[in-house]
Amino acid sequence: MAMTLLLGGAASGKSRSAAALAASTGLPVTVIATAEALDDEMTSRIARHRRERPGGWSVIEEPRDLTGAVERAHGAAIVDCLTLWVSNLLGYDLDEEEIFVRAAAAAKSFAARPEPTIVVSNEVGSGIVPMNPLARQYRDVLGRVNATFADEADVVALMVAGRAVRLSTISTDLEGS
C-alpha cells in the first residue's frame, strides 16, 4: 500500500479509518495536519483530533507545504486533510494553477514513498451548486485536486456512514460491457 485516498462527506469516518489503516501497518505513524486554528470552532476541532490520536504518533502541522511535510514524515503517514489544505491555499490567494501544480507535486511525492501514505479529503461536489462564486471555485478546485490524488493513489475509497466503498477507474474499453 503506497498511497490510499479516503474521500467522503463530513463526519463520514475518514479520519478514524485513516488512523486504523496507519496503526495496522505496525510502523511509526506521522500525522500531517493541515488545519489552522482561525476561530474557536476550529480550535475545538483541532483539540479533539489531538485527544483522539495515540500519544506515540508524531505530528507535523503544515497548512501549506504538503510536499515538504511528507519528506519529513517517518513510517506510515496520514495527511488530514486536503480539504483544509485547498482552503488554506485559496485563503493565501494562490491562484488555481499554482494549487494544481502543488497538488500534482504532492501527489507524486506521496505515491513515491516506500511507506504507506493515507490521504483524507472531503467530497464536496455532490450537493447543490453554491450561490457564492468563492464557494463554487472552492468546490471545483477541491474536485480537481481530489482527482489528481486519485490518479496517483493505489487505493481510492469513498467513506459513507463509517464504511468504505472502494472506487475503481472506468475502463475506456466499454465494448465488453
Salt bridges, closest charged atoms under 4 A:
GLU41 OE2 - ARG45 NE 2.27
GLU52 OE2 - ARG48 NE 3.56
GLU61 OE2 - ARG50 NH2 2.55
GLU98 OE2 - ARG102 NE 3.05
GLU115 OE1 - ARG113 NH2 3.24
ASP140 OD1 - ARG139 NE 2.87
GLU152 OE2 - LYS108 NZ 2.92
